Amino acid sequence: MSAAATRVGPPDPRVRATAAERLAGLATPPGALGRLGELGVWVAATQGVVPPRELTDVRLVIFAGDHGVAAHGVSAYPPAITGAMVRTFVAGRAGVSALAAAHDVAVRVLDLGVDDDLADVPDDLRRHKVRRGSGPIHLEDALTPEETRAALAAGERVAHEEIAAGAQLLLTGDMGIGNTTPAAALIAAGLGLPASEVTGRGTGVDDAGLRRKQEVVDQALRRAGDRVDDPVETLTALGSADLAATVGFLVAAARAGVPVLLDGVISVACALTADRLAPGAVAWFAAGHRSTEPAQSLALDKMGLVPLLDLGMRLGEGSGAVAAVPVVRSAVALMRDVALLAEIAP
């Protein structure tokens, strides 16, 4: 990845201050807009203009990949579902597809590491593929160092493509059976926490499955050892091609000054890793929703992000972020369209 490990500057503080002044001057009681007002100020700061521009171009990228741990009892679903769901995204029939259509969000799905040739899907979907599946992280590295670099670079390229096409707000989504296990491992590595505190039920494993999942994450962390002190080595040891690409995507968006609305535990694990790789990147991220995975809340707290929605969702795909898009647009509308008190005062 280009310019790795360099700090990312925050949205323009002068614009933020101007936006905060506008918020304070709106014809509403002080503080009456609550977090909607704070969100509107953040959007204005990320855009560098007050009032903020309408969000007419919002884009979700779903990074798909398979995970070697899925063959070791950590998921309630078989790995073959990953490829089937990629085809469902292409057909526009997934859960996130319905939400995206309702909220005018463009959806792009990419195969970074699906254990399927996917020969029946459009070529563009496969052109960033790094490998078929990832190594089972409790037994071996997820990726080679070269594959990690390739996945990071792929995510960076995709972010630049979406921004060049006009994206004003980017969203990250995921698809990969077993992916909450490496996500938990990434968060454990980033926060220095044990497996027991970060591991959740994912797609809904039973108590025995949860214990097995905790054992896998614990074993993976022990195997990685002090390599977890480096974010790129952490991705090599504990991540996957799709997660590494998501990290590259997030870092590139932050460096380009384009805000990102995060989804669930996968997205947030990648955001935490992105902020380790490019300190300060988190200033360009907002949290779309709180998932049911404990690791997500722990990572959000560490990054100082408060989710916009808390609906008990655990679908993944980017669905929680897409569901939060109307909230972001509402914040922008308030900043743009509410009269200033100075304009109406007698």
C-alpha positions as CSV (number, residue, x, y, z in Angstrom):
1,M,0.0,0.0,0.0
2,S,1.2,3.5,-0.7
3,A,2.4,5.8,2.1
4,A,1.7,3.2,4.8
5,A,1.8,4.1,8.5
6,T,1.4,7.8,7.9
7,R,-1.0,9.9,10.0
8,V,-4.3,11.1,8.5
9,G,-5.4,14.6,9.3
10,P,-8.9,15.2,10.6
11,P,-11.8,17.0,8.7
12,D,-11.1,20.7,8.6
13,P,-11.5,22.1,12.1
14,R,-12.3,25.6,10.8
15,V,-15.2,24.2,8.8
16,R,-16.3,22.1,11.8
17,A,-16.3,25.3,13.9
18,T,-18.3,27.2,11.2
19,A,-20.8,24.3,11.0
20,A,-21.2,24.2,14.8
21,E,-21.9,28.0,14.7
22,R,-24.6,27.4,12.0
23,L,-26.1,24.6,14.1
24,A,-26.2,26.9,17.2
25,G,-27.9,29.6,15.0
26,L,-30.7,27.4,13.7
27,A,-34.3,28.2,14.6
28,T,-34.4,25.3,17.1
29,P,-33.9,25.2,20.8
30,P,-30.2,24.7,21.8
31,G,-29.4,21.0,21.7
32,A,-32.8,20.1,20.5
33,L,-31.4,18.2,17.5
34,G,-29.3,16.0,19.7
35,R,-27.0,13.7,17.8
36,L,-28.5,14.7,14.4
37,G,-27.0,18.1,14.9
38,E,-23.6,16.6,15.8
39,L,-23.8,14.4,12.7
40,G,-24.7,17.3,10.5
41,V,-21.6,19.2,11.7
42,W,-19.4,16.1,11.1
43,V,-20.7,15.7,7.5
44,A,-20.1,19.4,6.8
45,A,-16.6,19.1,8.1
46,T,-15.8,16.1,6.0
47,Q,-17.2,17.9,2.9
48,G,-15.3,21.1,3.8
49,V,-18.4,23.3,3.2
50,V,-21.2,24.8,5.3
51,P,-24.0,24.0,4.9
52,P,-23.2,20.5,3.7
53,R,-24.1,19.3,0.2
54,E,-27.0,16.9,-0.2
55,L,-25.9,13.2,-0.2
56,T,-26.9,12.2,-3.7
57,D,-24.1,9.6,-4.3
58,V,-23.8,7.0,-1.6
59,R,-21.9,3.8,-2.4
60,L,-21.6,0.5,-0.6
61,V,-18.8,-2.0,-1.5
62,I,-19.1,-5.5,-0.2
63,F,-15.8,-7.4,0.0
64,A,-16.4,-11.2,-0.1
65,G,-14.1,-14.0,0.9
66,D,-14.0,-17.4,2.6
67,H,-12.3,-18.2,5.8
68,G,-10.5,-21.4,6.7
69,V,-11.9,-21.4,10.2
70,A,-15.4,-22.1,8.7
71,A,-14.4,-25.7,8.4
72,H,-13.7,-25.9,12.2
73,G,-17.1,-25.5,13.8
74,V,-17.3,-21.7,14.2
75,S,-20.3,-21.0,12.1
76,A,-23.9,-22.1,11.9
77,Y,-23.7,-22.2,8.1
78,P,-21.5,-24.1,5.6
79,P,-18.8,-22.3,3.6
80,A,-20.7,-22.9,0.3
81,I,-23.1,-20.2,1.3
82,T,-20.5,-17.5,0.6
83,G,-20.6,-18.1,-3.1
84,A,-24.3,-18.5,-3.1
85,M,-24.7,-15.1,-1.4
86,V,-22.4,-13.4,-3.9
87,R,-24.7,-14.6,-6.7
88,T,-27.6,-13.3,-4.7
89,F,-26.0,-9.9,-4.4
90,V,-25.5,-9.9,-8.2
91,A,-29.2,-10.7,-8.6
92,G,-30.2,-7.9,-6.3
93,R,-32.1,-10.2,-4.0
94,A,-30.1,-10.1,-0.7
95,G,-31.2,-8.3,2.5
96,V,-28.9,-5.4,1.8
97,S,-30.1,-5.2,-1.8
98,A,-33.6,-4.4,-0.6
99,L,-32.4,-1.8,1.9
100,A,-30.1,-0.2,-0.7
101,A,-32.9,0.0,-3.3
102,A,-35.1,1.7,-0.7
103,H,-32.5,4.2,0.3
104,D,-30.8,5.0,-3.1
105,V,-27.5,3.4,-2.3
106,A,-25.4,1.9,-5.1
107,V,-24.0,-1.6,-4.3
108,R,-20.9,-3.2,-5.6
109,V,-19.7,-6.7,-4.6
110,L,-16.2,-7.9,-5.1
111,D,-14.6,-11.4,-4.7
112,L,-11.3,-11.1,-2.9
113,G,-11.1,-14.6,-1.5
114,V,-14.2,-16.7,-2.2
115,D,-13.5,-20.4,-2.4
116,D,-15.4,-20.6,-5.7
117,D,-14.4,-19.8,-9.2
118,L,-17.7,-17.8,-9.6
119,A,-17.4,-18.2,-13.4
120,D,-21.0,-17.3,-13.8
121,V,-20.7,-13.7,-12.4
122,P,-19.5,-10.6,-14.2
123,D,-15.7,-10.5,-14.7
124,D,-15.4,-7.1,-12.9
125,L,-16.5,-8.8,-9.7
126,R,-13.5,-11.2,-9.8
127,R,-10.7,-9.0,-11.0
128,H,-9.4,-8.1,-7.5
129,K,-9.3,-11.8,-6.3
130,V,-6.3,-12.6,-4.2
131,R,-6.8,-16.3,-3.5
132,R,-9.5,-18.9,-2.9
133,G,-10.2,-18.9,0.8
134,S,-7.9,-18.0,3.7
135,G,-5.9,-20.2,6.0
136,P,-7.5,-21.4,9.2
137,I,-6.0,-18.7,11.6
138,H,-5.7,-21.0,14.6
139,L,-3.5,-23.4,12.6
140,E,-1.6,-21.2,10.1
141,D,-1.5,-17.6,8.7
142,A,-4.5,-16.4,6.9
143,L,-2.4,-15.0,4.1
144,T,1.1,-14.7,2.8
145,P,2.8,-11.3,3.2
146,E,2.5,-10.8,-0.5
147,E,-1.2,-11.6,-0.5
148,T,-1.8,-9.2,2.4
149,R,-0.1,-6.4,0.4
150,A,-2.1,-7.3,-2.7
151,A,-5.4,-7.2,-0.8
152,L,-4.6,-3.9,0.8
153,A,-3.7,-2.5,-2.5
154,A,-6.9,-3.8,-4.1
155,G,-9.0,-2.1,-1.4
156,E,-7.1,1.1,-2.0
157,R,-7.8,0.9,-5.8
158,V,-11.5,0.2,-5.3
159,A,-11.8,3.2,-3.0
160,H,-10.2,5.5,-5.5
161,E,-12.5,4.0,-8.2
162,E,-15.6,4.8,-6.2
163,I,-14.4,8.3,-5.3
164,A,-13.5,9.1,-8.9
165,A,-17.0,8.0,-9.9
166,G,-18.5,10.6,-7.5
167,A,-19.0,8.9,-4.2
168,Q,-19.8,11.4,-1.4
169,L,-20.2,8.8,1.3
170,L,-18.8,5.3,1.3
171,L,-20.1,2.2,3.1
172,T,-18.3,-1.1,3.7
173,G,-20.0,-4.4,3.6
174,D,-18.9,-8.0,4.0
175,M,-19.8,-11.6,3.0
176,G,-18.0,-14.6,4.1
177,I,-19.1,-17.6,6.3
178,G,-16.9,-17.7,9.4
179,N,-15.8,-14.0,9.1
180,T,-16.8,-13.0,12.6
181,T,-14.0,-15.2,13.9
182,P,-11.1,-13.4,12.2
183,A,-12.9,-10.1,13.0
184,A,-12.9,-11.0,16.7
185,A,-9.2,-11.9,16.5
186,L,-8.4,-8.6,14.8
187,I,-10.2,-6.7,17.6
188,A,-8.6,-8.8,20.3
189,A,-5.2,-8.0,18.8
190,G,-5.9,-4.3,18.4
191,L,-7.3,-3.9,22.0
192,G,-5.1,-6.4,23.8
193,L,-8.1,-8.4,25.0
194,P,-8.6,-12.2,25.5
195,A,-10.8,-14.3,23.2
196,S,-13.5,-14.7,25.9
197,E,-14.2,-11.0,25.8
198,V,-14.5,-10.5,22.1
199,T,-16.1,-13.6,20.7
200,G,-19.8,-13.6,19.9
201,R,-22.2,-16.0,18.3
202,G,-21.9,-14.7,14.7
203,T,-24.6,-16.3,12.6
204,G,-26.1,-17.9,15.7
205,V,-23.9,-20.8,16.9
206,D,-25.1,-22.7,20.0
207,D,-23.2,-22.8,23.3
208,A,-20.9,-25.5,22.2
209,G,-20.2,-23.6,19.0
210,L,-19.4,-20.4,20.9
211,R,-16.9,-22.3,23.1
212,R,-15.3,-23.7,20.0
213,K,-15.1,-20.3,18.5
214,Q,-13.5,-18.9,21.6
215,E,-10.9,-21.7,21.5
216,V,-10.1,-20.9,17.9
217,V,-9.7,-17.2,18.5
218,D,-7.5,-17.9,21.6
219,Q,-5.4,-20.4,19.7
220,A,-5.0,-18.0,16.8
221,L,-3.9,-15.2,19.1
222,R,-1.3,-17.4,20.8
223,R,0.0,-18.6,17.5
224,A,0.4,-15.0,16.2
225,G,2.3,-13.9,19.3
226,D,3.9,-10.5,19.3
227,R,3.2,-10.1,15.5
228,V,-0.1,-8.6,16.6
229,D,1.9,-5.4,17.5
230,D,2.1,-4.6,13.8
231,P,-1.2,-4.0,12.0
232,V,-0.1,-5.5,8.6
233,E,1.4,-8.6,10.2
234,T,-1.9,-8.9,12.2
235,L,-3.8,-9.0,8.9
236,T,-1.4,-11.6,7.6
237,A,-1.7,-13.8,10.6
238,L,-5.3,-13.3,11.7
239,G,-7.2,-11.7,8.8
240,S,-8.2,-12.7,5.3
241,A,-8.1,-11.2,1.8
242,D,-11.5,-9.6,2.1
243,L,-10.7,-8.1,5.5
244,A,-7.4,-6.8,4.4
245,A,-9.0,-5.2,1.3
246,T,-11.5,-3.5,3.5
247,V,-8.7,-2.1,5.6
248,G,-7.1,-0.7,2.4
249,F,-10.4,0.7,1.3
250,L,-10.9,2.5,4.6
251,V,-7.4,3.9,4.8
252,A,-7.6,5.2,1.2
253,A,-11.0,6.8,1.8
254,A,-9.7,8.6,4.9
255,R,-6.6,9.8,3.1
256,A,-8.8,11.1,0.3
257,G,-11.0,12.9,2.7
258,V,-14.2,10.9,1.9
259,P,-16.3,9.9,4.9
260,V,-17.2,6.3,5.6
261,L,-20.3,4.9,7.4
262,L,-19.3,1.7,9.1
263,D,-21.4,-1.5,9.4
264,G,-21.1,-4.3,12.0
265,V,-18.3,-6.2,13.6
266,I,-16.4,-7.0,10.3
267,S,-16.4,-3.3,9.2
268,V,-15.5,-2.1,12.7
269,A,-12.7,-4.6,13.1
270,C,-11.3,-3.3,9.8
271,A,-11.7,0.3,10.9
272,L,-9.8,-0.4,14.1
273,T,-7.0,-2.0,12.0
274,A,-7.1,0.9,9.5
275,D,-6.7,3.4,12.3
276,R,-3.7,1.4,13.6
277,L,-2.2,1.5,10.1
278,A,-3.0,5.1,9.5
279,P,-3.5,6.9,12.8
280,G,-6.2,9.5,12.7
281,A,-8.3,7.7,10.0
282,V,-11.1,7.1,12.5
283,A,-12.0,10.9,12.3
284,W,-13.4,10.1,8.9
285,F,-15.6,7.2,10.1
286,A,-19.1,7.1,11.6
287,A,-20.8,4.0,13.0
288,G,-24.0,3.1,11.3
289,H,-25.3,0.6,13.9
290,R,-24.6,-1.5,16.9
291,S,-24.5,-5.2,16.1
292,T,-25.0,-8.0,18.6
293,E,-21.3,-9.0,18.6
294,P,-19.5,-7.9,21.8
295,A,-16.3,-7.2,19.9
296,Q,-17.9,-4.5,17.9
297,S,-19.0,-2.5,20.9
298,L,-15.6,-2.8,22.5
299,A,-13.9,-1.5,19.3
300,L,-16.4,1.3,18.9
301,D,-15.8,2.5,22.4
302,K,-12.0,2.4,21.8
303,M,-12.4,4.6,18.7
304,G,-14.9,6.9,20.3
305,L,-17.7,6.1,17.9
306,V,-21.4,5.9,19.0
307,P,-23.7,4.0,16.6
308,L,-26.5,5.8,14.9
309,L,-28.9,2.8,15.2
310,D,-29.3,0.0,17.7
311,L,-31.7,-2.5,16.2
312,G,-30.3,-5.8,17.3
313,M,-29.1,-6.5,13.7
314,R,-26.5,-9.1,12.9
315,L,-27.0,-9.7,9.2
316,G,-23.8,-8.1,8.0
317,E,-23.5,-7.3,4.2
318,G,-23.4,-3.6,5.0
319,S,-27.1,-3.7,6.0
320,G,-26.8,-1.8,9.2
321,A,-24.8,1.0,7.5
322,V,-27.4,1.2,4.7
323,A,-30.2,1.3,7.2
324,A,-28.5,4.4,8.8
325,V,-28.2,6.3,5.6
326,P,-31.5,8.1,6.0
327,V,-30.4,9.3,9.4
328,V,-27.3,10.9,7.8
329,R,-29.4,12.5,5.1
330,S,-31.8,13.8,7.8
331,A,-28.9,15.5,9.5
332,V,-27.8,17.1,6.3
333,A,-31.3,18.3,5.5
334,L,-31.5,19.9,8.9
335,M,-28.3,21.7,8.4
336,R,-29.3,22.9,5.0
337,D,-33.0,23.7,5.2
338,V,-33.8,24.9,8.7
339,A,-34.0,28.7,9.0
340,L,-31.5,30.6,11.0
341,L,-32.9,32.3,14.1
342,A,-31.4,35.6,12.9
343,E,-33.6,35.3,9.7
344,I,-36.9,35.0,11.5
345,A,-36.3,37.0,14.7
346,P,-38.5,40.1,14.9
